[in-house]
């Protein structure tokens, strides 16, 4: 079986960062057996490449800090894992992803 789970959820205290699995999604089966339990280690922090990143949690163009709709600086980038020089806690400090079989 090649069933996979894909999802994305934004890190609100950022400009355009989001949590998601690798680009092919989370494999739900290994050697024909369903994967169960905590799969958080297979979730990464990605940069959508649409806005220049600001200091996490403090940038004036981040959704949580905007007082009015502003147009941030376009990063003209590509989706990639975050590599902007800022420090972010481990993914498991933000969320936990589990899968199971009913």
C-alpha positions in Angstrom: 0.0 0.0 0.0 1.2 3.5 -0.7 -1.4 5.5 1.2 0.0 8.8 2.6 -1.2 11.6 4.8 -0.5 15.2 3.8 -1.4 18.3 5.8 -0.1 21.8 6.5 -0.8 24.1 9.4 0.7 27.6 9.8 3.0 28.8 12.5 1.0 31.9 13.2 3.9 33.7 14.9 5.7 33.8 11.6 5.4 35.4 8.2 4.8 32.4 6.1 6.1 29.3 7.9 4.1 26.1 8.2 4.3 22.6 9.5 4.0 19.7 7.1 5.5 16.3 6.3 8.1 15.7 3.6 6.9 16.5 0.1 5.5 13.0 -0.5 3.4 13.0 2.7 3.6 10.6 5.7 3.6 6.9 4.6 0.7 5.2 6.5 2.0 1.7 5.9 5.4 0.0 6.4 5.9 -3.5 4.9 2.1 -3.8 4.5 1.4 -3.0 8.2 -0.3 0.3 9.3 1.8 2.9 11.0 0.4 3.8 14.4 1.4 6.2 17.2 3.4 9.4 17.3 4.7 10.5 14.0 5.7 14.0 15.0 9.3 13.3 14.1 8.3 13.1 10.4 6.9 16.7 10.5 9.1 19.6 9.6 9.0 23.4 9.6 8.8 24.8 6.1 9.1 28.3 4.6 6.5 29.1 1.9 8.9 31.6 0.3 6.2 34.3 -0.1 7.3 36.8 2.6 10.7 37.8 4.0 10.9 36.2 7.5 11.0 38.5 10.5 12.0 37.8 14.1 9.6 34.9 15.1 6.7 36.3 17.2 7.7 40.0 16.8 7.6 40.9 13.2 5.0 43.6 12.4 3.8 41.7 9.3 3.1 38.5 11.1 -0.7 37.7 11.4 -0.7 37.8 15.2 1.0 41.3 15.3 -0.7 43.0 12.4 -2.9 46.0 13.4 -4.0 46.5 9.8 -3.7 44.6 6.5 -0.2 45.3 5.2 1.6 44.0 2.2 4.9 42.5 3.3 8.1 42.3 1.3 7.7 39.5 -1.3 10.5 36.9 -0.8 10.1 35.7 -4.4 11.2 32.3 -3.1 10.4 28.7 -3.2 8.9 26.3 -0.6 11.8 24.8 1.4 12.6 23.8 4.9 13.3 26.8 7.1 16.8 28.2 6.8 16.6 31.9 7.7 19.0 32.3 10.6 16.4 32.6 13.3 16.0 30.1 16.1 12.8 27.9 16.3 12.0 25.4 19.0 11.7 21.7 17.9 8.5 20.8 16.1 7.4 18.7 19.0 7.3 21.9 21.1 4.4 23.2 18.9 2.4 20.1 18.0 2.0 16.4 18.2 0.8 14.2 15.3 -0.4 10.7 15.9 -2.0 8.2 13.6 -4.0 5.1 14.5 -6.2 2.4 13.1 -9.8 1.9 14.2 
